[in-house]
Amino acid sequence: MTDASHTGRPAAPWRTILQQAWPILVSSWAGIIFAVLDTAMVGHASAADLQAMSLGASVYVTVFVGLMGVVHALIPIIAQHFGAGRLHEAGRAWGQGVWLALGLSVLGGACLLFPDAWLSLSGDVEPDVRRRVAGYLIALALALPSALLFRTIYATSTAISQTREVMAINLGSVIFKLLFNVWFIFGGLGLPAMGAIGAGISTLVVDWMMLAAGLWMIRHRQAFRALAPRLARPRWSDQKELLRLGLPMGGSYLIEVCAFSFMALLIARDGLYVSGAQQILANLIALAYMLPMSLSLATASLTAQAVGAHDPARARRTGLSGIALVALGALLTGGVLVLGRHAIVRAYTDEIQVAAIALTLLQIAPWFHFWDAMHCIGAYILRAYKIALVPLILQVAALTGLGLVGGWWLGYGPAAGALAPAVHRLMPGAPVGAATMWIMAMLGLSLSALLLFAWYGHVLRRSVRDH
């Protein structure tokens, strides 16, 4: 299951991880380009459209990421079947994942069709903006089945180390997204300008096109045909396994997304300029996260293949190689963030006050990213062993308890200002409230990462005893 070098020996684990990770990274960047295209193009339609899309997108991302995490339970399940040579079992697992994705689509679509429940959290929203949010979310509710079904294909390709085909589909989708955005957002060829709603319809069309391309791929590419992927009747035993693993995974994904969302809401109390600077740092952290996430996904799938093959030594080597690669990547990224911080901020904004505050907040970015990366690989590598509930419990305690609640308590709550001396030392000149939130979030991530690695050590020791 591992790539071979020209000598005929199995490739080193780090080399195999990199070979699988870079297409995942490119696919992740393609997904980010979708959001960039929508924001940039809808921003030229009207302020109301931009606000509607921003509100609608935040709702959709929350729903989609949580459900996507559940579907991603397919990665370790299929990877272990693949590593054990149970190819037809891997193909059957994909079919069971399709049923799960369809069921989750119904649940998620229902959540998206009632935007007023979400908008109640945003205070007074203009009726015209509410109407546009509703239209945008209707389009995305219709897109959700295709997006989640495509994720079953994405999960399968990752599990069997065939990531380049999905990368090609993602890259091609960017071109169609651009073309349909121009048509639907600004109008033409008999269609009126639809603004934010047009961006949603564009996503709807492109997502179904991506699904069609993915289904063609698994039907015609030999690597996928070898699995004999098929849609049999739903089996409760398979669905139970998917949910047992997927629900904690979806919960973990949701916690990470919501932590950033609540941080943004709390930091907005410090005013427009601080909120803008916070958005720059949050976006930069999200971009930087793509590299450790890609390496972690590749490491997890390859480790799961080794676990399925009952080769604990290879599983251990792969896991430790992945940790080393993620740590090295985080250190290099941290160097870029330190050396290029002025150029990075200039690329984001021309507003002097926002830029000045952003530079003070960016002082924590290298440290935050390092622990974010370590937390990421720790969670993914445990999922390779089909362990998801323990990471969820650890993340709830560390990220929500220490990070988010602790950040609010010390930044804006009863103990506001208590960390001011530490802020002045670690992030000179930064707003105390916002800096406190980021420092506590970083401490939450570091605690989570250390706890996850401790549990991983327990898993390795247990695998040695069992074999």
N, C-alpha and C positions, 0 to 999 in steps of 0.2 A: 504494500500500500504506500510505500515511501519511494520518492524519486531516487533514481540511481545516478551516480556520477559516471564519468567515462571509464572509470576503473572497474565498474561493475559492482562496487560496494554501495550500500545504502548511503544516500546523501546525509550530511550532518543535519541534526534537527533544526539548527538555526537557519540553515540554507532552505530547507523545506518550508519552514514557517514563512520566511520572506517571500518565497515563490508563490505561496498561497495568499499572503497578506496584501501584496501590492494591488491586485485587482479588486479586493474588497475595499481598500482605501480609495481607489479611483471611483468605485461605485458610490461610496459615501460622499465623495466630493460632488458627484453628479446630483445626488439628492439635495445637497446644499445649494447647488446652482438653481434648482427648481425654485427654492424660496427666494433667492436673490433676484431671479427674473421677475417673480410675482411682485416683490416689494418695489423694485426699480420701475417696472412698467405701470403698475397700478398707481404708484406715486405721481405719475404724469397724467392720470385720469382726473382725479379730484381728491381733495382732502377727506371728504366723506367716504369715498371708496377705499382710500388707504386705511382709515380708521376701521372700517368694516372688515377689511381683509385681515388686519392685524388682530382684531378681536376674534374673528372666525378661525383664523389659523391657530391661535392659542388654544381654542376649544378642540379643534381637530387633532392637533399634535398630542394633547393630553390623552384623548380617547385612543388614537391610533397607536401611540407608543406603548401604552399599557396592553392593548390587544396583540400588538406585534410581539411583545415579550412572551406572551402565552404561545403563539405560533412557533417561536424560536425554540421551544422544547423539542422540536423535530431534530435540531442539529445534533445534540448528543445521542438521541435515540437512534437516528439513522446512521450516525458515525460509528456507533458501537456495533450495529448490525453489519455495516460495511467492513469494519476491521475484522470481524469474526468470519467474513466470507458468506454471511447470510444475505445475499443480494436480493432475493425475492422478498425476504422479510423487510428489507429497506424500502423496496417498492411499495409493499403493502402499507408500511407506516406512512409513506407520502399520501396515499389515498385516504387514510384515516385523518391525516392533517388537513386535507381538503374539507372534510366534513366539519372539523373543528373550526376552520376559518370561516366557513359559511354560517355556522351557528354564531360565532363571534360577530360577524358582519351584521346580523339581525340585531344583536344587542347594541353594538356600537352605533348602527344607523338610527336606532330609536333614541339614543342619547343626543345625536346630532340634530334631530328633527324638532327639538324643543329648546331653541336658543335662549328664550327668555329666562329659563332657569339658570343658565350660565351668566347671562348679562346682568342678573340681579346683583352679582358680585362687583360689577363695574360702576355702580351708581347710576346717575341719569345719563342715558344714551338717547340721542335724538331719534325720533321715529323713523326718519329716512335712513339713518345708519342701521337701525334694527332691521328694517326691511331688507337692506342689502346683505346684512349678516345672515338673515334667514335664507335668502336665495343662494348665497355662497355655500352655506352648510348643507342645503338640499343637494347641490351638485356633488359635494364631497361625500355625502351619505350614499349616493348612487355609485361613487367611485370606490367606496370602502371595500366591497366584496372583491373587486379586482386587485386592490392593493394588498389585501390580506392573502388572497390566493397566490399572488405573485411571490409573497413572502414564503409560501410553502416551497416554491421552486428555488428561491434564494437559499433557504435553509438546506434543501437537498443538495444543491451544488456546493455549498460550503462544507457539508458533511462528507462528501465524497471527493473533496479537493479538486473540483472543476469550477473554479471561480471566474475564469476569463470570459466564458460565454455570457454570464449574467452582467459582467462589466460592459461588454459590448452592447447589450440591450440597454443598460442604463445610459451609456454615452449617446447612443442613437436617440434615446427618448428626449435628451436635452434639445436636440435640433427641432423635433416636432413640438416640444413645449414652447420654444421660442416662436415658431410659426403660428401655432394656434393662439398663443397669447396676443400676438399682434392683431389677429383676425377678430377674436372674441372680445378683447378688452377695448379696442379702439374702433371696431366695426369695419365693414367693407364687404364687397361682393354680396350685397343684399341684406347683410346683417347689421343691426344697430349697434352702437357702442354700448357695452354692458359693464364696463369697469370691473369691480371686484367679483361680481357674479360671473363675468366672462372668464376671469382667472380660474374660478372654480370649475367651469365647464371645460376649460382647456385641460385641467388636471384630470377630469373625468374621462375625456377622450383618450388622453395619452396613457393613463393607467390601464385602460382596457386594451390598448394597443400593445403595451408591455406584456400584459398577461397572454395575449395571443402569441406574441413572439416567444414567450417562455414555454408555452404549451407545445409549440412547434419544436422547440429545442429539445424538450425531454422525449418527444416522440421520434425524432430523427437522429439525435446524436448518440453514438454507440455507447458512450459511458453511462448515459441515462437509460438507454434501451436495455442494457444488461441488467438493470434492476427490475425490469418488467413492471413499471409503474402503472397502477390500476386503481380504479375507483370501485371498490367493493362496498357491500353494505356496512354501515357503521357497526363497530364492535365495542361493547361497553368496556371490556378489559383494556382495549387499546386507548379508548377515550379517557379512561380513568388514569392510565399511565401518563398520557399527555397533560391532563389537568393537574395531576399530582406534581409534575415537574414544571408545567407552564404557568400555573397560577402564582407560585412564588416568584418565578422569573418576571412575569408581568408586573407583579407588585414591586420588585426591585427597580425595574425600568421606570415605573410610575413615580416612585419615591424620588429618584434622581431628577426627573423632569419637574415635579412639583416643588422640590427644594429650591431650584432656580427661580421658578415662578413666584413663590412666596417671598424669596429674597428681594426680587424686583419690586413687589408690592410694598414691602416694608421700607426699602431704601427710597421709594418715591416720596416718602415724607420729608426728605431732605431737600426737595425742590427739583426744578426742571434740569439744572445743570448737573447735579449729582446723579439724577436718574439717567441722563444721557451718558455720563461717564460710566455708570454701572452697566449700561447696555453694551458699551464698547468692550468692557472687560468680559462680560458674560459671553458675547459673541466670539471673542478671541479664544476664550477657554473652550467653547464648543468646537471651534475649528481645530484647535490643538488636540482635542480629545479623539479626533478621527484616527490619528496614527496609533495610539495604544489600543483603541477599540478594534482596529483591523488586525493588529498583531495578536490581540487576545482571542478574537474569534478564530483565527487560523490555529493558534496554539490549542484552543479548546477542542476543535474538531479533530486535529491530529492526535491529541492526547486521548480523546474518546475512541478513535480508531484503534489505538494501542491497547486501551482497556478492553475493548471488544475482542481483540486478538489474544487476550490473556497474556499480555507481555508487559508486566508492571515495570520492568527495567526501562523499556523504551518509553512508556508513559511518563516515568519519572524524568528521564533525560529530556523529553520534549517539553514537559512542563517547566523544568528549571531553565531550559534554553529560552523559552518564551518569556519568563520573568526577567532574565538577563537582557533580552532584546528590548523589552518594554522600558526597563530602567535606563538603558543606554539611550533609547529614543527620547525619553523624558528629559534626560540631562542635556542632550543636544538641542531639543526644543527650548528648554530653559535658557540656554545660551543665546539662542536667536531672540527670545523675548527680552533678554537683558540688553543685548547689543543693538537691537533694532527697535526699541520701544518708541523713540521719537518718530521714526519713519512710519511705524505702525499707526500711531495716533494721528499723524498728518493724513494718512490714507483714509481714516475713518471720519474725520471732521475738520472743518475750517473754523469752527466756533472756538475762540480763544479760551473762554472760561471752562467749557466742557473739556477741551484738550488738557488744560492745566490740572483739572481734577483727575482726569483719566490717567495722567502720568503718575500721580501719587498713588492711585489704586493699583496700577500695573506693577508696582513694586512687589506685590505678593504673588503675581502671576506665575513666576517660575516655581516657587515652592508649592503653590496650590496645584499646578499642573502635575508636578512629580507625584504627589500623593493621590491625585485623581487617577493618574495612570496606574499606580500600584494597586489602588482599590479596584480598578477595572480588571486587571489581569487576575487578581485574587478571586474575584467573583466568577469570572469565566472559567478559570481552571477547575474550580470546584464543580461547576455545572457539567464538565466533561465526565465526572464520576457520577452524574445524575444526582448531585447534591444541590438543592436550590432553597430548601426551607431554612437551613441554618444561615446561609448568606443573607436571606431576607430579614431574619430576626436580628442579626448583627448590624445590618444596615439601618433598620428602624431605630435601634438603640443609639447607634453612633451618628448617623446623618440627621435623623429627625430630632432625637433627644439632645445630644451634645451640640450638633451643628446648628440646626434651625431654631429649636427652642432656646438653646443656650445663647445663640446670637441675638435673638429678640430680647431675651432677659437682660443681657449685658449691653445691648446696643440701643434699644428703644423702650425696654420694659422697666421694672422696678429698680434694677441696678444699672440703669443707663449711665455711661461714662466711666464705669468701673475699670474698663480696660484702656482708658485714655493713655496712661503711661506706656503700656505695651504698644499701642498704636503709634505714639510719637517715636518710639524706638524702632519698630519694624517698618512703619510706613509713614515717614515724616511728612507732615503737611496734608495728610489724607483726612477727609471728614470722619469724625470719630464713629458715628453710627454705622455708616457703610463699611468702614474698615473693620469694625468689630464683627459685623456679619460675615465678612470674608475670612477673617482670622478664625472664627469659631467654625465656619464651614470647613476650612482646611484642617483644623484639629479633628473634626468629625470624620473626615476622609482618612486621616492618618490613623486614627483609632480603628476605623473599619478595616483598613488595609492590614494592619498588624493582627487584628483578630482573625481575619480571613486567612492570612498566612499561617497563623498558629493552627487553625483547623486543617489547613492543607497538610501541614506537617503531621498531624494526627492521622489523616487519610493515608499518607505515604507509609507511615509506620505500620498501620493496620494492613495495607496491601502486602508489605513484606512478610508479616506474620502469616497472612492467609496463603502465601505461596512458598 
